[in-house]
Amino acid sequence: MSCTRYLLEHLELPVYNGSKSAEEFSNAPKLKRATPLTDIHRHCTLAEALKFIRTFCGKTLGDFKKVIAVIRHPYTLEYSYYRHIQKPHILEKNRNNPYTAKLAKADFKTFINMSGYHRRNHPQESFFLLENQVPDSLELVRFEELSTTFPAVVAPFIHEQANRTFPGLNQTNYATDIEEHLSPEIKKLIYEKHKYMFDSGLYDK
């Protein structure tokens, strides 16, 4: 969400915001400059995004100088999601969903085994691969380096008055808290779930 807000506020016009909540975003004063497109999933894959864009304006991947995707270490990705569903307002939101409630009360190992992916059947790599390849125009930005790398990557595309300091709104790194949960067994389970992210060299076990 921090990345979304940064782009909507600072990109040169025209700017489009594609998500079910795009109109809600456009109510924020600094984000009114973006045109909301509400008929696309906020967590869409690159393939889905390109299909939508082709229908919307006829552009293809080759028409874009840069495509950016943010990735996160599978250890903290899993743990962050685990902690997220335990937040009081999320528990309240899911009070009629016994499966999610059960996951929130489970230990970390059970959560990893039962939770699947944040978007069903979609591991991280499914969001940025095309025909099992990373496109040449796509740059992967690590969540762990977000505050420095993201502004640098998008710098050529933002307007002159833009604030080049990334806001860093997401503070859920859990760098210390997670260590007590990462037993060898847990690491193995996460590896099996996120093989591509490790085997491709994007992250180290």
Stockholm file with secondary structure:
# STOCKHOLM 1.0

chainA/1-205         MSCTRYLLEHLELPVYNGSKSAEEFSNAPKLKRATPLTDIHRHCTLAEALKFIRTFCGKTLGDFKKVIAVIRHPYTLEYSYYRHIQKPHILEKNRNNPYTAKLAKADFKTFINMSGYHRRNHPQESFFLLENQVPDSLELVRFEELSTTFPAVVAPFIHEQANRTFPGLNQTNYATDIEEHLSPEIKKLIYEKHKYMFDSGLYDK
#=GR chainA/1-205 SS CHHHHHHHHHBCSSCEEESTTHHHHTTSGGGTTSEEECSSCTTCCHHHHHHHHHHHHCCCGGGCSCEEEEECCHHHHHHHHHHHTTSHHHHHHTTTCHHHHHHHHSCHHHHHHHHCCSBTTBCGGGGTCBTTBCCTTEEEEEGGGHHHHHHHHHGGGBCTTCCCSCCCCCCCCCTTGGGGGCCHHHHHHHHHHSHHHHHTSSSCC
#=GC SS_cons         CHHHHHHHHHBCSSCEEESTTHHHHTTSGGGTTSEEECSSCTTCCHHHHHHHHHHHHCCCGGGCSCEEEEECCHHHHHHHHHHHTTSHHHHHHTTTCHHHHHHHHSCHHHHHHHHCCSBTTBCGGGGTCBTTBCCTTEEEEEGGGHHHHHHHHHGGGBCTTCCCSCCCCCCCCCTTGGGGGCCHHHHHHHHHHSHHHHHTSSSCC
//
